[in-house]
Amino acid sequence: MQVMKKGYLFGTGRRAALPLLLLVPGVFFYLLIAFGPSLATAFYAFTDATGIKGLPINWVGFENFREFLLRGAASRDNLAALQRTLVFAFFVTTIQFSLGLLLAVVLNQKLRGRFFFRTLFFMPVFLGVVIQGLMWKLMLLPRGGPVSEVFSLFGAQSEFLGGPPTQAFIWVIIVQVWANVGITMVIFLAGMQTIPSDLYEAARIDGARGWQLFRNVTWPLLTPAINTNFLLNVIGSLQAWQLFLVLTGYKPGTQVLGYLIFAEGFGQAGGASSFRQGFAAAASIVLFILVLILGMVANYIVARREKKYMA
């Protein structure tokens, strides 16, 4: 203990409290911006709060949760949104992870123009969700939009975002992947550039080529980047909903759980049930539990993989 005190950078006595003082602003803003609203959400989930000034707030217990999960046609729609959230997360995670890895492998080679293409694929990350959505909404116009014109060259037509719910849902998945694959690619690139070139040279001397190099050298040593991307993709896709707001609006058959929460809480769902912030808070608790469970499963998977390759 004496050695630790002598090596302590902030000294002793009152100076020892300096690190705690430095933490105060960060802790304060965390409580104000994150923890406080989370507690408020947990409280409002058990009330009939509307968010409309002047209306009373009544305690309703688990009524919001029962309505969300168990009550008639509305609960079926809510559970369908929950199912679509899982489908959306699965396809976005799978495609974004795979495509990001492929782009990173290609652009990690000494190819002419690789820096240009790295920048090109990463550029959508800089754009806000609204800009991303509006760009694609214009591109996917069923009459005169660029994508429609390309389809017409092959004699095909589509309503795109305005078509059947399944078709609109697929296009939102495509836009979501386009918008975020750049950050996945960059994380993989960063991981690949930490792998010593000597390991590749040694593997080539042993006769490894192409796929063997990737499987036996790149893939195991890319474990930290793989784990990071996997967790970010799973959690991010489960929480994503803004593109649905911009691209499709409150279109039946396309809502994911995050958008349902926003629509119920802020009057986007329409009808007399608008501005049901208590119900939206309960739905957000359900989403939180879903993200927590799947996040823990994903973390368990990556922890096992890290133990296998990095121990």
TORDO-493842 format. One record per residue (C-alpha): residue number from 1; chain; x, y, z. Coordinates in steps of 0.2 Angstrom, whole numbers, plus 5000, padded with zeros to 4 digits. Layout:
// TORDO-493842
NUM, A, X, Y, Z .
...
***
This chain:
// TORDO-493842
1, A, 5000, 5000, 5000 .
2, A, 5014, 5012, 5004 .
3, A, 5021, 5009, 4986 .
4, A, 5004, 5014, 4979 .
5, A, 5003, 5030, 4989 .
6, A, 5021, 5035, 4984 .
7, A, 5016, 5032, 4965 .
8, A, 5000, 5041, 4967 .
9, A, 5000, 5055, 4954 .
10, A, 4988, 5067, 4964 .
11, A, 4997, 5066, 4981 .
12, A, 4989, 5064, 4998 .
13, A, 4977, 5073, 5009 .
14, A, 4966, 5085, 5000 .
15, A, 4975, 5083, 4983 .
16, A, 4969, 5064, 4984 .
17, A, 4951, 5070, 4981 .
18, A, 4956, 5079, 4964 .
19, A, 4951, 5064, 4953 .
20, A, 4934, 5063, 4962 .
21, A, 4931, 5082, 4958 .
22, A, 4936, 5079, 4940 .
23, A, 4923, 5065, 4939 .
24, A, 4909, 5076, 4946 .
25, A, 4904, 5085, 4929 .
26, A, 4904, 5069, 4919 .
27, A, 4893, 5060, 4933 .
28, A, 4882, 5075, 4934 .
29, A, 4878, 5076, 4915 .
30, A, 4876, 5057, 4915 .
31, A, 4863, 5058, 4929 .
32, A, 4854, 5073, 4920 .
33, A, 4854, 5066, 4902 .
34, A, 4854, 5047, 4904 .
35, A, 4850, 5040, 4921 .
36, A, 4837, 5053, 4926 .
37, A, 4826, 5050, 4910 .
38, A, 4828, 5032, 4912 .
39, A, 4821, 5032, 4929 .
40, A, 4807, 5044, 4923 .
41, A, 4803, 5031, 4909 .
42, A, 4802, 5017, 4922 .
43, A, 4790, 5027, 4932 .
44, A, 4779, 5033, 4918 .
45, A, 4777, 5015, 4912 .
46, A, 4765, 5012, 4926 .
47, A, 4755, 5028, 4923 .
48, A, 4742, 5034, 4910 .
49, A, 4753, 5049, 4906 .
50, A, 4750, 5058, 4890 .
51, A, 4763, 5072, 4890 .
52, A, 4749, 5085, 4887 .
53, A, 4751, 5099, 4899 .
54, A, 4736, 5100, 4912 .
55, A, 4730, 5082, 4911 .
56, A, 4731, 5072, 4927 .
57, A, 4743, 5057, 4928 .
58, A, 4736, 5042, 4936 .
59, A, 4744, 5026, 4942 .
60, A, 4738, 5011, 4932 .
61, A, 4751, 4998, 4938 .
62, A, 4754, 4984, 4925 .
63, A, 4740, 4989, 4914 .
64, A, 4751, 4996, 4900 .
65, A, 4761, 4980, 4899 .
66, A, 4745, 4969, 4899 .
67, A, 4738, 4980, 4884 .
68, A, 4755, 4979, 4875 .
69, A, 4757, 4960, 4877 .
70, A, 4740, 4952, 4880 .
71, A, 4725, 4963, 4874 .
72, A, 4717, 4958, 4858 .
73, A, 4721, 4965, 4840 .
74, A, 4732, 4979, 4847 .
75, A, 4743, 4967, 4856 .
76, A, 4745, 4957, 4840 .
77, A, 4750, 4972, 4831 .
78, A, 4763, 4976, 4845 .
79, A, 4770, 4958, 4845 .
80, A, 4771, 4959, 4826 .
81, A, 4781, 4975, 4828 .
82, A, 4792, 4965, 4840 .
83, A, 4794, 4951, 4828 .
84, A, 4799, 4964, 4814 .
85, A, 4812, 4971, 4825 .
86, A, 4820, 4954, 4827 .
87, A, 4819, 4951, 4808 .
88, A, 4826, 4968, 4804 .
89, A, 4840, 4966, 4817 .
90, A, 4845, 4949, 4810 .
91, A, 4846, 4954, 4792 .
92, A, 4854, 4971, 4795 .
93, A, 4867, 4963, 4807 .
94, A, 4871, 4949, 4795 .
95, A, 4872, 4959, 4779 .
96, A, 4881, 4974, 4787 .
97, A, 4894, 4963, 4796 .
98, A, 4897, 4952, 4780 .
99, A, 4898, 4967, 4768 .
100, A, 4909, 4977, 4780 .
101, A, 4921, 4963, 4782 .
102, A, 4922, 4960, 4763 .
103, A, 4925, 4979, 4759 .
104, A, 4938, 4979, 4773 .
105, A, 4947, 4964, 4765 .
106, A, 4947, 4971, 4748 .
107, A, 4952, 4989, 4753 .
108, A, 4966, 4983, 4764 .
109, A, 4975, 4977, 4749 .
110, A, 4988, 4988, 4740 .
111, A, 4976, 4993, 4726 .
112, A, 4975, 5010, 4716 .
113, A, 4962, 5021, 4723 .
114, A, 4959, 5012, 4739 .
115, A, 4959, 5028, 4749 .
116, A, 4946, 5035, 4738 .
117, A, 4935, 5020, 4740 .
118, A, 4937, 5020, 4759 .
119, A, 4931, 5038, 4760 .
120, A, 4917, 5034, 4748 .
121, A, 4910, 5020, 4758 .
122, A, 4912, 5029, 4774 .
123, A, 4904, 5045, 4768 .
124, A, 4886, 5040, 4773 .
125, A, 4891, 5039, 4791 .
126, A, 4894, 5058, 4791 .
127, A, 4876, 5061, 4785 .
128, A, 4862, 5062, 4798 .
129, A, 4848, 5050, 4797 .
130, A, 4836, 5063, 4790 .
131, A, 4847, 5067, 4776 .
132, A, 4850, 5049, 4773 .
133, A, 4832, 5045, 4772 .
134, A, 4827, 5060, 4761 .
135, A, 4841, 5056, 4749 .
136, A, 4834, 5038, 4747 .
137, A, 4816, 5044, 4747 .
138, A, 4820, 5054, 4731 .
139, A, 4830, 5040, 4723 .
140, A, 4816, 5028, 4726 .
141, A, 4802, 5039, 4719 .
142, A, 4792, 5026, 4709 .
143, A, 4789, 5039, 4695 .
144, A, 4805, 5047, 4688 .
145, A, 4817, 5042, 4703 .
146, A, 4834, 5036, 4698 .
147, A, 4832, 5018, 4704 .
148, A, 4815, 5017, 4695 .
149, A, 4824, 5023, 4679 .
150, A, 4837, 5009, 4681 .
151, A, 4823, 4996, 4684 .
152, A, 4814, 5002, 4668 .
153, A, 4829, 4998, 4658 .
154, A, 4826, 4980, 4662 .
155, A, 4807, 4981, 4660 .
156, A, 4803, 4981, 4678 .
157, A, 4793, 4992, 4689 .
158, A, 4791, 4994, 4708 .
159, A, 4782, 5005, 4720 .
160, A, 4797, 5004, 4732 .
161, A, 4793, 5012, 4748 .
162, A, 4775, 5015, 4743 .
163, A, 4772, 4997, 4738 .
164, A, 4768, 4982, 4749 .
165, A, 4774, 4982, 4767 .
166, A, 4786, 4968, 4764 .
167, A, 4794, 4977, 4749 .
168, A, 4795, 4994, 4759 .
169, A, 4803, 4985, 4774 .
170, A, 4816, 4977, 4763 .
171, A, 4821, 4994, 4756 .
172, A, 4823, 5001, 4773 .
173, A, 4835, 4987, 4777 .
174, A, 4845, 4991, 4762 .
175, A, 4846, 5009, 4767 .
176, A, 4851, 5005, 4785 .
177, A, 4865, 4994, 4779 .
178, A, 4871, 5007, 4766 .
179, A, 4871, 5021, 4780 .
180, A, 4881, 5011, 4792 .
181, A, 4892, 4998, 4783 .
182, A, 4906, 5012, 4782 .
183, A, 4909, 5011, 4801 .
184, A, 4909, 4992, 4801 .
185, A, 4922, 4993, 4787 .
186, A, 4933, 5005, 4796 .
187, A, 4933, 4995, 4812 .
188, A, 4938, 4980, 4802 .
189, A, 4951, 4990, 4793 .
190, A, 4958, 4996, 4809 .
191, A, 4959, 4978, 4816 .
192, A, 4968, 4972, 4800 .
193, A, 4981, 4985, 4801 .
194, A, 4986, 4980, 4818 .
195, A, 4991, 4962, 4812 .
196, A, 5010, 4961, 4810 .
197, A, 5015, 4958, 4792 .
198, A, 5028, 4945, 4798 .
199, A, 5014, 4933, 4802 .
200, A, 5008, 4933, 4784 .
201, A, 5026, 4931, 4778 .
202, A, 5028, 4916, 4789 .
203, A, 5011, 4908, 4784 .
204, A, 5016, 4910, 4765 .
205, A, 5033, 4902, 4768 .
206, A, 5023, 4887, 4776 .
207, A, 5013, 4887, 4760 .
208, A, 4997, 4896, 4765 .
209, A, 4988, 4906, 4751 .
210, A, 4972, 4916, 4749 .
211, A, 4958, 4908, 4760 .
212, A, 4970, 4899, 4771 .
213, A, 4979, 4916, 4775 .
214, A, 4962, 4923, 4780 .
215, A, 4956, 4909, 4790 .
216, A, 4972, 4905, 4799 .
217, A, 4979, 4922, 4802 .
218, A, 4967, 4937, 4798 .
219, A, 4951, 4929, 4806 .
220, A, 4958, 4924, 4823 .
221, A, 4968, 4940, 4825 .
222, A, 4954, 4951, 4820 .
223, A, 4944, 4945, 4835 .
224, A, 4943, 4962, 4844 .
225, A, 4936, 4970, 4829 .
226, A, 4924, 4956, 4825 .
227, A, 4917, 4956, 4843 .
228, A, 4916, 4975, 4843 .
229, A, 4906, 4975, 4826 .
230, A, 4895, 4961, 4831 .
231, A, 4889, 4969, 4847 .
232, A, 4887, 4986, 4839 .
233, A, 4877, 4979, 4824 .
234, A, 4866, 4969, 4835 .
235, A, 4862, 4983, 4848 .
236, A, 4861, 4996, 4835 .
237, A, 4849, 4987, 4823 .
238, A, 4838, 4983, 4838 .
239, A, 4836, 5001, 4842 .
240, A, 4835, 5008, 4825 .
241, A, 4819, 5016, 4819 .
242, A, 4822, 5034, 4813 .
243, A, 4824, 5028, 4795 .
244, A, 4807, 5021, 4796 .
245, A, 4800, 5038, 4801 .
246, A, 4808, 5047, 4786 .
247, A, 4806, 5033, 4773 .
248, A, 4789, 5025, 4776 .
249, A, 4780, 5035, 4790 .
250, A, 4768, 5025, 4801 .
251, A, 4765, 5013, 4787 .
252, A, 4755, 4997, 4793 .
253, A, 4765, 4981, 4792 .
254, A, 4782, 4990, 4793 .
255, A, 4784, 4997, 4810 .
256, A, 4798, 4991, 4821 .
257, A, 4796, 4992, 4840 .
258, A, 4807, 5008, 4842 .
259, A, 4795, 5017, 4829 .
260, A, 4780, 5011, 4838 .
261, A, 4786, 5018, 4854 .
262, A, 4789, 5035, 4846 .
263, A, 4772, 5035, 4837 .
264, A, 4762, 5031, 4852 .
265, A, 4771, 5043, 4863 .
266, A, 4771, 5058, 4851 .
267, A, 4755, 5057, 4842 .
268, A, 4761, 5049, 4826 .
269, A, 4749, 5033, 4827 .
270, A, 4734, 5044, 4824 .
271, A, 4717, 5042, 4832 .
272, A, 4711, 5045, 4850 .
273, A, 4726, 5035, 4857 .
274, A, 4739, 5047, 4852 .
275, A, 4751, 5055, 4865 .
276, A, 4750, 5039, 4876 .
277, A, 4767, 5042, 4884 .
278, A, 4764, 5030, 4898 .
279, A, 4760, 5016, 4886 .
280, A, 4775, 5021, 4875 .
281, A, 4786, 5020, 4891 .
282, A, 4780, 5003, 4894 .
283, A, 4784, 4998, 4877 .
284, A, 4801, 5005, 4879 .
285, A, 4804, 4995, 4894 .
286, A, 4800, 4979, 4883 .
287, A, 4812, 4985, 4870 .
288, A, 4825, 4988, 4884 .
289, A, 4823, 4970, 4890 .
290, A, 4824, 4963, 4873 .
291, A, 4840, 4973, 4869 .
292, A, 4847, 4968, 4886 .
293, A, 4844, 4949, 4883 .
294, A, 4850, 4949, 4866 .
295, A, 4865, 4960, 4870 .
296, A, 4870, 4948, 4884 .
297, A, 4868, 4933, 4872 .
298, A, 4879, 4942, 4860 .
299, A, 4892, 4947, 4873 .
300, A, 4892, 4928, 4879 .
301, A, 4896, 4923, 4861 .
302, A, 4910, 4935, 4858 .
303, A, 4917, 4932, 4875 .
304, A, 4918, 4913, 4871 .
305, A, 4926, 4918, 4854 .
306, A, 4939, 4929, 4862 .
307, A, 4943, 4916, 4875 .
308, A, 4946, 4904, 4861 .
309, A, 4957, 4915, 4850 .
310, A, 4965, 4927, 4862 .
311, A, 4968, 4917, 4878 .
***
